[in-house]
Amino acid sequence: MVSEMCRHGVEKRRLLKTILVAACLGASVSVAAAADLVPPAEPESDWTFTVIPYVWLAGLSGDVAAFGAPEVDVDLSIGDVLDHFDIGLMGAAEARNGRFSLATDLLWVKLSKNVNTPFGILADNVDLTAETFMFTGAGAYSVIYEEGGNLDVLAGARLWSVTNDLNFNGGLLNGRSFDDTATWVDPVVGLKGRLNLSPEFYLTGWGIVGGFDAGSKLMWDVMGGVGYAFTPSSSMVVGYRALSVDYRHDGFVFDVVQDGPIIGAVFKF
């Protein structure tokens, strides 16, 4: 009798063990099946994007000529430019993946002025409009890429389009208008970088040279500024920028230097 009870107990334990093993195996299969049904998490992108709308208060000096007329010496202060400013758009952007980056810079400015003619025979007055468009695209590689900052070498191209319009009011030429436009592309090379002074303050800038008689005879562009980071993804930069371009073709001359303070907001995504 005792042996029979022991045998039944052993069989019950074996049955319970079998049930537990089967349950564990079933749970493992269910988890594996569920894992197959759930899509894997998307890997985080290594790309970061920076957008920098800015305002550049630049004066202008140099020599210009259009419509086959002789060269004219131009010397406009920042105040003069603001007096004749109609509309403009300025901004830069960068897409970066580790040491590699793509950078762009856009500048579009339209100035206008009304000038009275000396005798009023051909016209009572003339509306003068000057429009400058500049777009730069460049690829860059960081030769220095550390927590303290980076130094990039870049190469690319800068597209220029400069238009001068004359609109005559009154006199023999009343209602007549003339325009002279020059468009060209300058190859460019240079350096740009950033040096972190603290978690909040940093130095930034660039130096670019181009033209090389492929478009303009010579073009250079330098900027240096100080930045302050409000958050890891937003900051402000204040600095100074100077740009020179010497373009001469078929009587169209645009040999000028523009320089002045620059201020921008930096947003990183």
Secondary structure, 3 states (H helix, E strand, C coil): CHHHHHHHHHHHHHHHHHHHHHHHHHHHHHHHHHHHHCCCCCCCCCCEEEEEEEEECCEEEEEEECCCCCCEEEEECHHHHHHCEEEEEEEEEEEEECCEEEEEEEEEEEEEEEEECCCCCCCCEEEEEEEEEEEEEEEEEEEEEECCEEEEEEEEEEEEEEEEEEEEECCCCCCCEEEEEEEEEEEEEEEEEEEECCCCEEEEEEEEEECCCCCCCEEEEEEEEEEEEEECCEEEEEEEEEEEEEEEECCEEEEEEEEEEEEEEEEEC
